[in-house]
Amino acid sequence: MSVPVLDAAAWSAKLLELPRPGAANVTAFYEHRMGAICRDARFLLVPLDDHMVHRGDAIFESLSFMDGRIVQLDAHLERMKHSASVLSLEPPCPWEELRAVAIEVARAGGSRWGGLKVLLGRGCGGLGVDPGECRESSLYMVATKGHPLPEAFWQKGLTAARSDIPAKQPWLAQIKSTNYLANALMAREAREKGVNVTFSFDEQGFLAEAAIANVAMVDRAGRMLMPEFRHALPGTTSIRAMELAKAFMPVVLTDITEEILEQASEILVLGTTCECVAVTHYNGKPVGDGRPGPMADRLRHLLHDALVTGGVPFLE
């Protein structure tokens, strides 16, 4: 077998011809080393010697655009600051500048609905494991286009099942790390089980989270129960949902066994993309009467309005 050796010009030309399946959804991206925004997804690349790639030494946040507004921008950045502090990871620019760049990337993308990923890595430097190889951290942002979910999404609800993937260790669960292997396995598992989502449980049998969302339930007494954030990332959407729910129902952070979950009158999935959506069937059995319940509907509308009105505008 003979593998060609290409010079820089030939490599660049071939690079631009390679298929990029997700390129059509990318509207703009930013890399700190370049100090600029680009709209051509063919150049959306991360160096192999960035420890983000070969060590997973990085953190990220996924944000949504709703009607020209970045939803919960400051809440996401506060959580990113926490993750960064745990890893002793500093961005290559002040946090205020990072925030301003995020708005500029969203604006350059030009899509009123979609998303923004902000990735902060250890940086380039070598292929070893020591973070000391990296002189400066890396910062990438990617804006993507999207569209509002149809009303039918919430009217139909989701199906769920117990996950066979163990919940994350407590210290790792509190960091939004780019090491999302367990989450990816849960997404594949859901597809194999024929459900929309699966829920992980910790070693004591307590409910943790879904692959990319938090889980809550409404019990027979009309209380909203949420798992303690030990083995689950504190979601910005779930925290906002709890704040809103406290105005009309008791909200309790507590340990939830599967037995308690199976007795729920409603099960809710709370996340950046889905906002608040009901689970109609769990492990093949109906939740309540097998249809989205009144609390899910009420909280979803309250949450959506709060997220949009509180969003940071980036397009006129």
N, C-alpha and C positions, 0 to 999 in steps of 0.2 A: 504494500500500500504506500502510495506517495502523497504526502500532504503538502499542498503548495505553501510557499512562504511569500507573503505579500508585503509590498512596501506600504507606506502610509497612505499614498494616493489610492492605490488599488483597494486597500482595506476600507477606506472611507467610502469609496464608490460601492463596494459590495454591501457595506453596512446599510447604506440608504436604500438598497433594493430588498433587504430582508423583510419578510412579512411581520407585522405587529398586530396581532388579533385585537388588542384593546385600544389601538391607536385612535379609532374613530370617536371614542368617548373623551379623549384627552383634549382639553381646550387651551391649556397653558401650563407651563411648569417653570420652576426656578431652581437654580443651584447656586449656593453661596460662593463657591470658588469662581464662578463666572460673573457673579454679581449682576445677573440679568435674567429676564423672562423670555422664554421661547414658546412659540405656538406649534412647532413642528414635532410631533410625537416620535418621529424617527430618531431624534436626538435625546430622547428620554432614557438616560443610562446612568448607572451607578458604577464607579470603579470597583473592580474585583478586590483591590487591596483595602477598600474601606471596611473596617471591622464590622460595620453594619451587615455586610454581605456574608463574610465567612465565619463570623463569631456570633452574630445576632446581638452585638453590643450596641443597641440603639433603642430609641423609644419613638412613639408616634401618636398622633391624634387624628381622628376622622371626624370632619365637620360637615354639616349640610348647608346648602343654600336653599332658601325658601323665598320666592318672589323677590329676588334681588337683595336678600339679607343673609348674612352669615349668622347662623343660629348658635347661640351660646359660645361665642368666640372667646370671651374672657374666662368662662368656666373651664373650657378645654385647655386654655393656656395655663391656668392655675394648676390643673391636674398634671399637665406636662412639666411644670416647674417642680412639682412634688416628685414625679418619676425621675427627673434629672438629678434632683438633690440626692435621692437614694443611690443613684449610680455614680455620684460625683462627676456629673457630665454637665458642662457649661456650653451654651450655644456659641457660635463663632461671632455673634453680634449681641448687643443688648436686647433684652426681651421686648422693650418698646419698639425697637427696629424690626424685630421678628414679627410682631403684631402688624406693623405697618406694611411689611412685605406681603403678609397673608392677604390683606385687603387688596393690595395691588395685583396679586396673582389672580384673585377672584375677579377683579375688574377686567383684567386682560383677557380672561377666558370668555367673558361676555355672556355667559349663560345665567339666566335668572334662577334656574332650578338645577341642582346638581350637588357636587361635593368637593371638599378640599382635604387632601392628606398633607399633614406636616410631619416630616421625618427628621429626627435629630440623632446623628450617629457619632460614634467615637472618631471617625475620620480615617483618612488614608495614612498609610505608613508602613505596612508590611503584612505578612501572612502568618505572623505568630499570634499568640494569645494575649500578650502583655499590652494593656492599653497605653503604656508608655511609648510604644512605637509611634503613636499618632500625635503629631504636633498641634493639630487644630481639628476641632470637631467639624462634622459635616452637617449641612442643612439643605433639605430638599422640600419642595412643595409642588403638589400636582392638583390642578383643578380639572374636574370632569363635568360633563353635561348630564342632565337627568330630566326628570319630569315628575310632577306630583303623582303620588299613588292614587289609583282610582278608588272611589268610595266602596266599590265591591270588595276591595282588599279587607277592609275593616268589617264589612257585613258578613263576609265568609268566615273570617278568623283563621286560626292556625291549628294544626294537629301537632302533638308533641309526644315524646316518649322518654323514658329514663335512659341516660347515657351510660355506656360501658367504659367511657374514658374518665379516669379519676379527676377530681377537682384539683386545681393548681395549689401548690404550696402557698401558705399565707403570705410570705414575703414577696413571692413572685406575682401573686394575684393583685397586689397593690401597685404594680408597675405596669404601665401600658407599653410593654416591650414588643419589639418586632419578632420575638420568638413566639409565634402563634401556632406552633405545631399542634398542641392539644385542641385549639379552636378549629384548625383545619380538619383534624381527624373527626371532630364532632359534626362538622358540616357534611363530610363524606358519610359518616355514620347515619345521619338523618336521612340522606338520600337512599342508603341501603335499607333502612328500616321502613321507608315509605311514608315518612312524616316530614313536616316542615322544619322542626327543630327538635333537639334533644337537650335534656337538663342534666348537668353533672351534680354529683353528691360527694361530700367529703368522706373521710375514713370513719366518721362517727354516724354516717347515714343522714347528714343534714343537707338540705338543698343548697346549691351554690349558685349556678348561673347557666344561661344558654351560651351558645358559641360566641355571639357578638351582641348580647343583650342581657339585661337583668330580668329576673322573674319575681313576680309578686302574686299574692292571692287575696281573695276576699272570703272570709270565713262566714259561717252560718250566723254569727252575731253581727255581721255587717262591718267588721274591722278589716283594714288593709294590713296584711302581714308581709313583711319583706325580710329575706334572710340577712343575718348579720354579715357585714362586708369583711369576712375573714378569708374566705376562699373565692371571693368574687371582687372584681374591680368595681369601685363605687362609680356608677354611671352618672354622667351629667344629666341625662334625661330622667333617670329614675329618681335622682335627688330632687329635681324640679317637680316631678310628679308627686312625690311625697309631700312637698311643701304645699302644693295646690290641694291635695286630698285632705290635708289636716283641717281645712276649712269646713268640711262637711262629714267627716268620718274619722274614727280613731285610726291612727297609723302606728304600727308596732314593729320594731326591729327585733326579730326573735329567731330561734332555731326552728326549722320546719322539716319534719320527717316526711317521707313519702306517704305515710299513713295520713298525716294531717293534710298534705297536698291533695290526696285523693278525695278528701271530704270537702274540698273547696266549693263554694257556690260559683266563684269565678276565678280563673287563672289569667294573669296579665303578663305580657312580654313588653318590656320597656327598653327602647333603644333609639339611637340617633335616626335611623332610617324608618323604622316601623312606628315610632312615637309610642303609642299605647294600643296594642292589639290583643284581642281575647284569644285564649286557647279553648277550642270547642270540644276537643277530645284528647285525653291523656292515656297513654298505654292502651289505646283502642276503646276506652270507655268514655261516655259523654261527661263533660263537665257541666254541672247544673242540668239544664234541659238540652244541652248539645248545641246551643246557639250563643253568640256573643251577648253578654248580660248588660244590664243598665249602668253599672259602675264603669265598665270598660268604655261604653259610649260617652258617658258624661265626662270622664277624666280625659278621654282622647280629645274631645273638643276644647276643653279648658286648656289642656297642654298645648295643643296646636296653636291656639290663639296667643298663649303666653310666649311660645317660642318665636313666633313670627314678629309680634310687636316688640319683643325684647331683642330682636336680631340687629346686627350692625349693618346698615345699608352700604352697598358698594356700587350699585347701579341706580341711575335716576329712573 
